[in-house]
């Protein structure tokens, strides 16, 4: 594999700076990734040369912007292998995508005494919208437990499924444990029970190949800012058969066909779910981020990151009194840990003083932390530009943290 890590790192200007006088080691990629200059420059170029509101004008700037926006949609389609670009809806991110489904799918298909199944390892964004829906319509929320290793209890899931199950919503990769869930099996079981399924791919699309047609999932959601694109842009993939039947999420401009004071008819997909002025510059930049990933090759990224992740797990496990949270056989992207009885915030703050950016807290997974019996962890999360040398420095810094508290 020809993976030029030095060339890749040179594409990310922020990695050249120092924090507290130390070279930045950025290990908070599960929260947001840094942006390559190819993406940054494309935003400046867009605003400097071709900015015009999309779908709204006959002048050339509007047409240029519209073309860039729809080209980005095609790039997303190709990246996840959707059957049609009409199945790609631009949103503000994973959270809005899930809320869209909870509102539109839920309003049409979820009724009193129906059941929605999620898991104990879900991000709050894949818990709270379903709780709200259940409260509104009188449905029931059921939760798949995970075992001591951080793996889904699949037998419990099988026993939960019934003709009452209308939707299953599961994370592809846990943002707290790093567990890669067996989503193909989950999807097949859900469909056999007659349920639709949504996959939260916020921690997956930047690390591994996602083929929604092969997976046969009904909905797949993710955020741009976790895959080297700007904040404020995300994707909802949905099968056309569902999206055609679902009511719009929001009303406003661009999602209409005709408007009278008696009745409004709605635009065809995908515009039906893209009310108002969308983040068209963000969509264009997401397309550039996809170009960047495709240039390196998602398979090459996955191979490199697997080696890096394995190295990190091995080196961290050698540190006395360090406890890795989550020991699933199949993990990716993040390693959460605690160091002795040192509070995770204290560990994170001291690492920051040594130029190392990690995430501390419950990572928007409070029920997961409660299940384990802790309040939070230190989380190191990895991206295509991280190195073994950075892992070594992280381990050395953790030893210094231990010495400080000893």
C-alpha positions as a Markdown table, in Angstrom:
| # | Residue | x | y | z |
|---|---|---|---|---|
| 1 | Unk | 0.0 | 0.0 | 0.0 |
| 2 | Unk | 1.4 | 3.4 | -1.0 |
| 3 | Unk | 0.2 | 5.5 | 1.9 |
| 4 | Unk | 2.3 | 8.7 | 2.1 |
| 5 | Unk | 1.5 | 9.9 | 5.7 |
| 6 | Unk | 3.8 | 12.9 | 5.4 |
| 7 | Unk | 2.1 | 14.1 | 2.3 |
| 8 | Unk | -1.3 | 13.6 | 3.8 |
| 9 | Unk | -0.4 | 15.5 | 7.0 |
| 10 | Unk | 0.9 | 18.4 | 4.9 |
| 11 | Unk | -2.6 | 18.8 | 3.6 |
| 12 | Unk | -3.9 | 19.7 | 7.0 |
| 13 | Unk | -2.7 | 23.2 | 8.0 |
| 14 | Unk | -3.9 | 23.0 | 11.6 |
| 15 | Unk | -1.6 | 20.1 | 12.3 |
| 16 | Unk | 1.4 | 22.4 | 11.9 |
| 17 | Unk | 0.6 | 24.5 | 15.0 |
| 18 | Unk | 1.7 | 24.2 | 18.6 |
| 19 | Unk | -0.4 | 23.9 | 21.7 |
| 20 | Unk | 1.2 | 24.9 | 25.0 |
| 21 | Unk | 4.5 | 25.1 | 23.1 |
| 22 | Unk | 4.2 | 21.5 | 22.0 |
| 23 | Unk | 3.4 | 20.1 | 18.5 |
| 24 | Unk | -0.4 | 19.5 | 18.3 |
| 25 | Unk | -1.4 | 15.8 | 18.6 |
| 26 | Unk | -5.0 | 15.8 | 17.6 |
| 27 | Unk | -6.8 | 12.7 | 18.8 |
| 28 | Unk | -10.4 | 14.0 | 19.1 |
| 29 | Unk | -11.5 | 13.0 | 15.6 |
| 30 | Unk | -14.6 | 11.2 | 16.9 |
| 31 | Unk | -15.9 | 14.7 | 17.8 |
| 32 | Unk | -14.8 | 16.4 | 14.6 |
| 33 | Unk | -12.0 | 15.8 | 12.0 |
| 34 | Unk | -9.7 | 18.5 | 10.8 |
| 35 | Unk | -10.0 | 19.8 | 7.3 |
| 36 | Unk | -7.6 | 19.5 | 4.4 |
| 37 | Unk | -6.6 | 22.6 | 2.5 |
| 38 | Unk | -8.3 | 21.2 | -0.6 |
| 39 | Unk | -11.6 | 21.6 | 1.3 |
| 40 | Unk | -10.7 | 24.9 | 3.0 |
| 41 | Unk | -9.6 | 26.4 | -0.3 |
| 42 | Unk | -12.8 | 25.2 | -2.1 |
| 43 | Unk | -15.0 | 27.2 | 0.3 |
| 44 | Unk | -13.0 | 30.4 | -0.2 |
| 45 | Unk | -13.1 | 29.9 | -4.0 |
| 46 | Unk | -16.8 | 29.3 | -3.9 |
| 47 | Unk | -17.6 | 32.5 | -2.0 |
| 48 | Unk | -15.1 | 34.4 | -4.0 |
| 49 | Unk | -16.1 | 33.3 | -7.5 |
| 50 | Unk | -19.5 | 31.5 | -7.9 |
| 51 | Unk | -21.7 | 32.1 | -4.9 |
| 52 | Unk | -25.4 | 32.4 | -5.8 |
| 53 | Unk | -28.5 | 30.9 | -4.2 |
| 54 | Unk | -29.4 | 27.6 | -5.7 |
| 55 | Unk | -32.5 | 26.6 | -7.6 |
| 56 | Unk | -33.7 | 30.1 | -7.6 |
| 57 | Unk | -32.3 | 32.1 | -10.4 |
| 58 | Unk | -31.7 | 32.2 | -14.1 |
| 59 | Unk | -28.5 | 34.1 | -13.7 |
| 60 | Unk | -25.2 | 32.3 | -14.1 |
| 61 | Unk | -24.0 | 32.4 | -10.5 |
| 62 | Unk | -27.2 | 30.7 | -9.4 |
| 63 | Unk | -26.7 | 28.1 | -12.1 |
| 64 | Unk | -23.1 | 27.5 | -11.1 |
| 65 | Unk | -24.0 | 27.1 | -7.5 |
| 66 | Unk | -26.9 | 24.8 | -8.3 |
| 67 | Unk | -24.6 | 22.7 | -10.5 |
| 68 | Unk | -22.0 | 22.4 | -7.7 |
| 69 | Unk | -24.7 | 21.5 | -5.2 |
| 70 | Unk | -26.2 | 18.7 | -7.3 |
| 71 | Unk | -22.7 | 17.5 | -8.3 |
| 72 | Unk | -22.0 | 17.1 | -4.6 |
| 73 | Unk | -25.2 | 15.0 | -4.2 |
| 74 | Unk | -24.0 | 12.8 | -7.0 |
| 75 | Unk | -20.6 | 12.4 | -5.3 |
| 76 | Unk | -22.4 | 11.3 | -2.1 |
| 77 | Unk | -24.5 | 8.8 | -4.1 |
| 78 | Unk | -21.4 | 7.3 | -5.6 |
| 79 | Unk | -19.6 | 7.2 | -2.3 |
| 80 | Unk | -22.3 | 5.2 | -0.5 |
| 81 | Unk | -23.6 | 3.5 | -3.7 |
| 82 | Unk | -27.2 | 4.7 | -3.4 |
| 83 | Unk | -29.3 | 3.6 | -6.3 |
| 84 | Unk | -30.4 | 7.2 | -7.2 |
| 85 | Unk | -29.3 | 10.7 | -6.3 |
| 86 | Unk | -33.0 | 11.3 | -5.3 |
| 87 | Unk | -32.3 | 9.0 | -2.2 |
| 88 | Unk | -29.6 | 11.5 | -0.9 |
| 89 | Unk | -31.1 | 14.3 | 1.3 |
| 90 | Unk | -28.8 | 17.0 | 2.6 |
| 91 | Unk | -29.3 | 17.9 | 6.2 |
| 92 | Unk | -27.3 | 19.8 | 8.9 |
| 93 | Unk | -25.9 | 16.5 | 10.2 |
| 94 | Unk | -26.6 | 13.2 | 11.7 |
| 95 | Unk | -28.8 | 14.7 | 14.5 |
| 96 | Unk | -31.1 | 16.4 | 12.0 |
| 97 | Unk | -31.2 | 13.4 | 9.8 |
| 98 | Unk | -32.4 | 11.2 | 12.7 |
| 99 | Unk | -34.9 | 13.8 | 13.8 |
| 100 | Unk | -36.2 | 14.0 | 10.2 |
| 101 | Unk | -36.9 | 10.3 | 10.2 |
| 102 | Unk | -38.5 | 10.4 | 13.7 |
| 103 | Unk | -40.8 | 13.2 | 12.6 |
| 104 | Unk | -41.7 | 12.1 | 9.0 |
| 105 | Unk | -41.4 | 8.3 | 9.2 |
| 106 | Unk | -42.8 | 8.4 | 12.7 |
| 107 | Unk | -45.8 | 10.6 | 11.9 |
| 108 | Unk | -46.8 | 8.3 | 9.1 |
| 109 | Unk | -45.9 | 4.8 | 10.4 |
| 110 | Unk | -45.6 | 4.7 | 14.2 |
| 111 | Unk | -48.8 | 4.4 | 16.3 |
| 112 | Unk | -49.9 | 3.6 | 19.8 |
| 113 | Unk | -48.4 | 0.3 | 21.1 |
| 114 | Unk | -46.0 | 0.0 | 18.2 |
| 115 | Unk | -42.4 | -0.6 | 19.2 |
| 116 | Unk | -39.0 | 1.0 | 18.3 |
| 117 | Unk | -35.8 | -0.8 | 19.1 |
| 118 | Unk | -32.5 | 0.9 | 19.8 |
| 119 | Unk | -29.4 | -0.2 | 21.8 |
| 120 | Unk | -27.7 | 0.7 | 25.0 |
| 121 | Unk | -24.7 | 2.1 | 23.2 |
| 122 | Unk | -26.5 | 4.8 | 21.2 |
| 123 | Unk | -25.5 | 8.4 | 21.1 |
| 124 | Unk | -28.2 | 10.7 | 22.6 |
| 125 | Unk | -29.1 | 11.8 | 19.1 |
| 126 | Unk | -30.3 | 8.2 | 18.4 |
| 127 | Unk | -32.2 | 8.0 | 21.7 |
| 128 | Unk | -33.9 | 11.3 | 22.5 |
| 129 | Unk | -35.8 | 11.7 | 19.1 |
| 130 | Unk | -37.3 | 8.2 | 19.6 |
| 131 | Unk | -38.3 | 8.9 | 23.2 |
| 132 | Unk | -40.0 | 12.1 | 22.0 |
| 133 | Unk | -41.9 | 10.2 | 19.3 |
| 134 | Unk | -42.9 | 7.5 | 21.7 |
| 135 | Unk | -44.3 | 10.0 | 24.1 |
| 136 | Unk | -46.2 | 11.7 | 21.4 |
| 137 | Unk | -47.9 | 8.7 | 19.8 |
| 138 | Unk | -48.0 | 6.2 | 22.7 |
| 139 | Unk | -45.4 | 3.8 | 21.2 |
| 140 | Unk | -42.8 | 1.8 | 23.2 |
| 141 | Unk | -39.1 | 2.1 | 23.1 |
| 142 | Unk | -37.1 | -1.1 | 23.6 |
| 143 | Unk | -33.4 | -1.3 | 24.2 |
| 144 | Unk | -30.9 | -4.0 | 23.2 |
| 145 | Unk | -28.3 | -4.5 | 26.0 |
| 146 | Unk | -24.6 | -5.0 | 25.4 |
| 147 | Unk | -22.4 | -7.5 | 27.2 |
| 148 | Unk | -19.3 | -7.1 | 29.3 |
| 149 | Unk | -17.1 | -6.8 | 26.2 |
| 150 | Unk | -19.3 | -4.0 | 24.7 |
| 151 | Unk | -21.0 | -6.2 | 22.1 |
| 152 | Unk | -24.7 | -6.3 | 21.4 |
| 153 | Unk | -26.6 | -9.1 | 23.0 |
| 154 | Unk | -28.0 | -10.5 | 19.7 |
| 155 | Unk | -30.2 | -13.2 | 21.3 |
| 156 | Unk | -32.0 | -10.5 | 23.3 |
| 157 | Unk | -32.5 | -8.5 | 20.0 |
| 158 | Unk | -34.0 | -11.6 | 18.3 |
| 159 | Unk | -36.4 | -12.1 | 21.2 |
| 160 | Unk | -37.5 | -8.4 | 21.1 |
| 161 | Unk | -38.5 | -8.5 | 17.5 |
| 162 | Unk | -42.2 | -9.0 | 16.8 |
| 163 | Unk | -45.0 | -7.8 | 14.5 |
| 164 | Unk | -45.1 | -4.7 | 16.8 |
| 165 | Unk | -41.6 | -3.7 | 15.8 |
| 166 | Unk | -41.8 | -0.8 | 13.3 |
| 167 | Unk | -38.3 | 0.5 | 13.3 |
| 168 | Unk | -34.8 | -0.5 | 14.5 |
| 169 | Unk | -32.3 | 2.3 | 14.9 |
| 170 | Unk | -28.7 | 1.2 | 15.6 |
| 171 | Unk | -25.3 | 2.8 | 15.5 |
| 172 | Unk | -22.8 | 1.3 | 12.9 |
| 173 | Unk | -19.8 | 2.0 | 15.2 |
| 174 | Unk | -20.1 | 3.1 | 18.8 |
| 175 | Unk | -18.7 | 6.5 | 19.5 |
| 176 | Unk | -17.8 | 5.5 | 23.1 |
| 177 | Unk | -16.7 | 1.9 | 22.8 |
| 178 | Unk | -15.5 | 1.7 | 19.2 |
| 179 | Unk | -17.6 | -1.5 | 18.8 |
| 180 | Unk | -18.3 | -2.3 | 15.2 |
| 181 | Unk | -21.8 | -3.7 | 15.3 |
| 182 | Unk | -22.9 | -6.6 | 13.0 |
| 183 | Unk | -25.2 | -4.4 | 11.1 |
| 184 | Unk | -25.8 | -6.8 | 8.2 |
| 185 | Unk | -27.2 | -9.3 | 10.6 |
| 186 | Unk | -29.2 | -6.6 | 12.4 |
| 187 | Unk | -30.7 | -5.4 | 9.1 |
| 188 | Unk | -31.6 | -8.9 | 8.0 |
| 189 | Unk | -33.3 | -9.7 | 11.3 |
| 190 | Unk | -35.2 | -6.4 | 11.3 |
| 191 | Unk | -36.5 | -7.0 | 7.8 |
| 192 | Unk | -37.5 | -10.5 | 8.5 |
| 193 | Unk | -39.7 | -9.1 | 11.3 |
| 194 | Unk | -41.2 | -6.6 | 8.9 |
| 195 | Unk | -39.4 | -3.6 | 10.4 |
| 196 | Unk | -37.6 | -0.7 | 8.8 |
| 197 | Unk | -34.0 | 0.0 | 9.9 |
| 198 | Unk | -31.9 | 3.1 | 10.3 |
| 199 | Unk | -28.2 | 3.0 | 10.7 |
| 200 | Unk | -26.3 | 5.8 | 12.4 |
| 201 | Unk | -23.1 | 6.0 | 10.4 |
| 202 | Unk | -21.5 | 9.1 | 11.9 |
| 203 | Unk | -18.5 | 7.1 | 13.2 |
| 204 | Unk | -18.3 | 4.8 | 10.2 |
| 205 | Unk | -18.2 | 6.4 | 6.8 |
| 206 | Unk | -14.8 | 8.0 | 7.3 |
| 207 | Unk | -13.2 | 4.6 | 8.4 |
| 208 | Unk | -14.7 | 1.9 | 6.2 |
| 209 | Unk | -16.5 | 1.3 | 2.9 |
| 210 | Unk | -20.3 | 1.8 | 3.2 |
| 211 | Unk | -22.5 | 0.4 | 0.5 |
| 212 | Unk | -26.1 | 1.1 | 1.3 |
| 213 | Unk | -27.4 | -1.0 | -1.6 |
| 214 | Unk | -25.5 | -4.0 | -0.5 |
| 215 | Unk | -26.5 | -3.5 | 3.2 |
| 216 | Unk | -30.1 | -3.1 | 2.1 |
| 217 | Unk | -30.7 | -0.6 | 5.0 |
| 218 | Unk | -33.8 | 1.6 | 4.8 |
| 219 | Unk | -32.0 | 4.7 | 6.1 |
| 220 | Unk | -28.3 | 5.6 | 6.7 |
| 221 | Unk | -27.2 | 8.9 | 8.3 |
| 222 | Unk | -23.9 | 10.7 | 8.8 |
| 223 | Unk | -22.3 | 14.1 | 9.3 |
| 224 | Unk | -19.8 | 15.9 | 7.0 |
| 225 | Unk | -17.7 | 17.4 | 9.8 |
| 226 | Unk | -16.6 | 13.9 | 11.0 |
| 227 | Unk | -15.3 | 13.1 | 7.5 |
| 228 | Unk | -13.1 | 16.1 | 6.8 |
| 229 | Unk | -15.9 | 18.4 | 5.6 |
| 230 | Unk | -17.3 | 21.5 | 7.3 |
| 231 | Unk | -19.8 | 21.6 | 10.1 |
| 232 | Unk | -23.5 | 22.2 | 9.3 |
| 233 | Unk | -23.8 | 19.6 | 6.5 |
| 234 | Unk | -24.9 | 16.0 | 6.7 |
| 235 | Unk | -26.7 | 13.3 | 4.8 |
| 236 | Unk | -29.8 | 11.3 | 5.1 |
| 237 | Unk | -29.9 | 8.3 | 2.7 |
| 238 | Unk | -33.3 | 6.8 | 2.4 |
| 239 | Unk | -34.8 | 4.2 | 0.1 |
| 240 | Unk | -37.0 | 6.0 | -2.5 |
| 241 | Unk | -40.0 | 3.8 | -1.6 |
| 242 | Unk | -40.0 | 5.2 | 1.9 |
| 243 | Unk | -39.1 | 8.8 | 1.1 |
| 244 | Unk | -41.9 | 9.0 | -1.5 |
| 245 | Unk | -44.5 | 8.1 | 1.1 |
| 246 | Unk | -43.1 | 10.1 | 4.0 |
| 247 | Unk | -44.5 | 13.6 | 4.6 |
| 248 | Unk | -42.1 | 16.6 | 4.5 |
| 249 | Unk | -40.1 | 17.4 | 7.7 |
| 250 | Unk | -40.3 | 21.2 | 7.3 |
| 251 | Unk | -42.3 | 23.6 | 5.1 |
| 252 | Unk | -40.9 | 26.6 | 3.2 |
| 253 | Unk | -39.3 | 27.5 | 0.0 |
| 254 | Unk | -37.8 | 25.0 | -2.5 |
| 255 | Unk | -39.7 | 22.0 | -1.1 |
| 256 | Unk | -43.0 | 22.9 | -2.9 |
| 257 | Unk | -44.6 | 22.3 | -6.2 |
| 258 | Unk | -47.5 | 24.6 | -6.0 |
| 259 | Unk | -48.8 | 26.9 | -3.2 |
| 260 | Unk | -52.3 | 28.2 | -2.8 |
| 261 | Unk | -54.1 | 29.3 | 0.4 |
| 262 | Unk | -56.3 | 26.2 | 0.0 |
| 263 | Unk | -53.6 | 23.6 | -0.6 |
| 264 | Unk | -49.9 | 23.1 | -1.1 |
| 265 | Unk | -48.4 | 20.3 | -3.1 |
| 266 | Unk | -44.8 | 19.2 | -2.6 |
| 267 | Unk | -41.8 | 18.9 | -4.8 |
| 268 | Unk | -40.3 | 15.6 | -6.0 |
| 269 | Unk | -37.4 | 14.0 | -4.2 |
| 270 | Unk | -35.0 | 15.1 | -3.0 |
| 271 | Unk | -36.2 | 18.7 | -2.7 |
| 272 | Unk | -39.3 | 17.6 | -0.7 |
| 273 | Unk | -37.1 | 17.3 | 2.4 |
| 274 | Unk | -34.8 | 20.3 | 1.7 |
| 275 | Unk | -36.8 | 23.4 | 2.8 |
| 276 | Unk | -35.4 | 26.8 | 2.6 |
| 277 | Unk | -31.9 | 27.8 | 1.7 |
| 278 | Unk | -29.8 | 24.8 | 2.5 |
| 279 | Unk | -26.1 | 24.8 | 3.2 |
| 280 | Unk | -25.2 | 24.6 | -0.4 |
| 281 | Unk | -21.6 | 25.7 | 0.2 |
| 282 | Unk | -21.2 | 23.0 | 2.9 |
| 283 | Unk | -22.6 | 20.4 | 0.4 |
| 284 | Unk | -20.1 | 21.5 | -2.2 |
| 285 | Unk | -17.3 | 21.2 | 0.4 |
| 286 | Unk | -18.6 | 17.8 | 1.5 |
| 287 | Unk | -18.2 | 16.8 | -2.2 |
| 288 | Unk | -14.6 | 18.0 | -2.0 |
| 289 | Unk | -14.0 | 16.0 | 1.2 |
| 290 | Unk | -15.3 | 12.9 | -0.6 |
| 291 | Unk | -12.9 | 13.7 | -3.5 |
| 292 | Unk | -10.1 | 13.8 | -1.0 |
| 293 | Unk | -11.0 | 10.5 | 0.6 |
| 294 | Unk | -11.5 | 8.8 | -2.8 |
| 295 | Unk | -8.1 | 10.1 | -4.0 |
| 296 | Unk | -6.4 | 8.3 | -1.1 |
| 297 | Unk | -8.8 | 5.4 | -1.3 |
| 298 | Unk | -11.2 | 4.4 | 1.4 |
| 299 | Unk | -9.7 | 0.9 | 1.3 |
| 300 | Unk | -6.2 | 2.3 | 1.9 |
| 301 | Unk | -7.5 | 4.5 | 4.7 |
| 302 | Unk | -9.2 | 1.5 | 6.4 |
| 303 | Unk | -6.0 | -0.6 | 6.1 |
| 304 | Unk | -3.8 | 2.1 | 7.5 |
| 305 | Unk | -6.2 | 3.0 | 10.3 |
| 306 | Unk | -6.6 | -0.7 | 11.3 |
| 307 | Unk | -2.9 | -1.0 | 11.8 |
| 308 | Unk | -2.8 | 2.3 | 13.7 |
| 309 | Unk | -5.7 | 1.3 | 15.9 |
| 310 | Unk | -4.1 | -2.1 | 16.7 |
| 311 | Unk | -0.8 | -0.4 | 17.6 |
| 312 | Unk | -2.6 | 2.1 | 19.9 |
| 313 | Unk | -4.6 | -0.6 | 21.6 |
| 314 | Unk | -1.5 | -2.7 | 22.2 |
| 315 | Unk | 0.6 | 0.2 | 23.5 |
| 316 | Unk | -2.1 | 1.6 | 25.8 |
| 317 | Unk | -2.8 | -1.9 | 27.2 |
| 318 | Unk | 0.8 | -2.0 | 28.4 |
| 319 | Unk | 0.4 | 1.0 | 30.7 |
| 320 | Unk | -0.2 | -0.2 | 34.3 |
| 321 | Unk | -3.5 | 0.8 | 35.8 |
| 322 | Unk | -4.9 | 1.9 | 32.5 |
| 323 | Unk | -8.3 | 0.3 | 31.8 |
| 324 | Unk | -9.7 | 0.2 | 28.3 |
| 325 | Unk | -13.5 | 0.5 | 28.2 |
| 326 | Unk | -15.0 | -1.8 | 25.7 |
| 327 | Unk | -13.2 | -5.0 | 24.5 |
| 328 | Unk | -15.3 | -6.1 | 21.5 |
| 329 | Unk | -13.6 | -8.3 | 19.0 |
| 330 | Unk | -14.3 | -5.9 | 16.2 |
| 331 | Unk | -13.5 | -2.3 | 17.0 |
| 332 | Unk | -12.6 | 0.8 | 15.0 |
| 333 | Unk | -12.0 | 4.5 | 15.4 |
| 334 | Unk | -12.0 | 5.2 | 19.1 |
| 335 | Unk | -10.4 | 3.9 | 22.3 |
| 336 | Unk | -11.9 | 5.0 | 25.6 |
| 337 | Unk | -10.0 | 4.5 | 28.8 |
| 338 | Unk | -9.5 | 5.4 | 32.4 |
| 339 | Unk | -6.2 | 5.7 | 34.3 |
| 340 | Unk | -6.3 | 4.3 | 37.8 |
| 341 | Unk | -8.6 | 6.5 | 40.0 |
| 342 | Unk | -7.7 | 9.7 | 38.2 |
| 343 | Unk | -10.8 | 11.6 | 37.0 |
| 344 | Unk | -11.1 | 11.6 | 33.3 |
| 345 | Unk | -11.3 | 15.4 | 33.2 |
| 346 | Unk | -8.0 | 15.7 | 35.0 |
| 347 | Unk | -6.3 | 13.3 | 32.6 |
| 348 | Unk | -7.7 | 15.2 | 29.6 |
| 349 | Unk | -6.6 | 18.6 | 31.0 |
| 350 | Unk | -3.1 | 17.5 | 31.7 |
| 351 | Unk | -2.8 | 15.9 | 28.3 |
| 352 | Unk | -3.8 | 19.2 | 26.8 |
| 353 | Unk | -1.0 | 20.9 | 28.6 |
| 354 | Unk | 1.3 | 18.5 | 26.7 |
| 355 | Unk | -0.3 | 19.4 | 23.3 |
| 356 | Unk | -2.5 | 16.3 | 23.1 |
| 357 | Unk | -6.2 | 16.8 | 22.3 |
| 358 | Unk | -8.5 | 14.0 | 23.5 |
| 359 | Unk | -12.2 | 14.0 | 24.5 |
| 360 | Unk | -13.3 | 13.6 | 28.1 |
| 361 | Unk | -16.8 | 13.0 | 29.5 |
| 362 | Unk | -19.7 | 10.8 | 28.7 |
| 363 | Unk | -19.5 | 11.4 | 24.9 |
| 364 | Unk | -23.3 | 11.9 | 24.7 |
| 365 | Unk | -23.8 | 8.3 | 25.9 |
| 366 | Unk | -25.0 | 8.7 | 29.5 |
| 367 | Unk | -27.0 | 5.5 | 29.5 |
| 368 | Unk | -23.9 | 3.5 | 28.4 |
| 369 | Unk | -21.8 | 5.1 | 31.1 |
| 370 | Unk | -24.5 | 4.3 | 33.7 |
| 371 | Unk | -24.6 | 0.7 | 32.5 |
| 372 | Unk | -20.8 | 0.4 | 33.0 |
| 373 | Unk | -20.9 | 2.2 | 36.4 |
| 374 | Unk | -18.7 | 5.2 | 35.5 |
| 375 | Unk | -19.4 | 8.9 | 34.8 |
| 376 | Unk | -17.1 | 9.2 | 31.7 |
| 377 | Unk | -13.9 | 8.3 | 30.0 |
| 378 | Unk | -10.9 | 9.7 | 28.2 |
| 379 | Unk | -11.4 | 9.0 | 24.5 |
| 380 | Unk | -8.7 | 8.9 | 21.9 |
| 381 | Unk | -10.1 | 8.8 | 18.4 |
| 382 | Unk | -8.1 | 8.4 | 15.2 |
| 383 | Unk | -8.1 | 9.7 | 11.6 |
| 384 | Unk | -6.2 | 9.1 | 8.4 |
| 385 | Unk | -3.5 | 11.7 | 9.4 |
| 386 | Unk | -2.5 | 10.2 | 12.8 |
| 387 | Unk | 0.7 | 8.3 | 13.3 |
| 388 | Unk | 2.4 | 5.7 | 15.5 |
| 389 | Unk | 4.7 | 8.4 | 16.8 |
| 390 | Unk | 1.7 | 10.3 | 18.1 |
| 391 | Unk | 0.5 | 7.1 | 19.9 |
| 392 | Unk | 3.9 | 6.8 | 21.5 |
| 393 | Unk | 3.8 | 10.4 | 22.7 |
| 394 | Unk | 0.3 | 9.8 | 24.1 |
| 395 | Unk | 1.5 | 6.8 | 26.1 |
| 396 | Unk | 4.4 | 8.8 | 27.4 |
| 397 | Unk | 2.2 | 11.6 | 28.4 |
| 398 | Unk | -0.2 | 9.3 | 30.2 |
| 399 | Unk | 2.8 | 8.0 | 32.2 |
| 400 | Unk | 3.5 | 11.6 | 33.2 |
| 401 | Unk | -0.1 | 12.1 | 34.2 |
| 402 | Unk | 0.2 | 9.1 | 36.5 |
| 403 | Unk | 3.5 | 10.5 | 38.0 |
| 404 | Unk | 1.8 | 13.8 | 38.7 |
| 405 | Unk | -1.0 | 12.2 | 40.7 |
| 406 | Unk | 1.3 | 9.8 | 42.5 |
